[in-house]
């Protein structure tokens, strides 16, 4: 595991508190992955339906307040390197969809790097076993593994050949994220340069 200087971690935490203490992502941000809305569909909407949609949208945003989420994500990532986004969301007790949307925004802000890999179930299981052996994640307790067959003793065990075929054929796209420290340093330098320019102009 590559060690990161505590000074860089502290820089990320300060940056998060200075610029990302609000909603993450902000309300004005447009997620490119969602795709643009068709103009014809917007024109055909009636006023009452549009008003109802806006009311539902306002209620949804109020229920899913993301204020301070940027600080939580950036601070937590200082203690991790490459992490699977869904597992990262579960470790934070947050909805995965909310975390993925925030990581996409932070990636556009040049703070995170993200990778997408198509992995089979068997490959993921082997990788998790390697991570557990290296101490990068908690291994599944032996008692839990032994208790699982006992609890479902009436069910038939899975055929190893069928399980292997499923592991080979079924693949899922898994997203990973990590802090991009070199780009973070460049981002901080650019922000400081912009602030100095604005101050000199105002004077």
Secondary structure, 3 states (H helix, E strand, C coil): CCCCCHHHHHHHHHHHHHHCCCECCCCCCCCHHHCCCCHHHHHHCCHHHHHHHHHHHHHHHHHCCCECHHHHHHHHHCCCCCEEHHHHHHHCCCCHHHHHHHHHHHHHCCCEEEEEEEEEHHHHHHHHHHHHHCCCCCCCCHHHHHHHHHHCCCCCCCCHHHHHHHHHHCEEEEEEEEECHHHHHHHHHHHHHHHHHHHHHHC
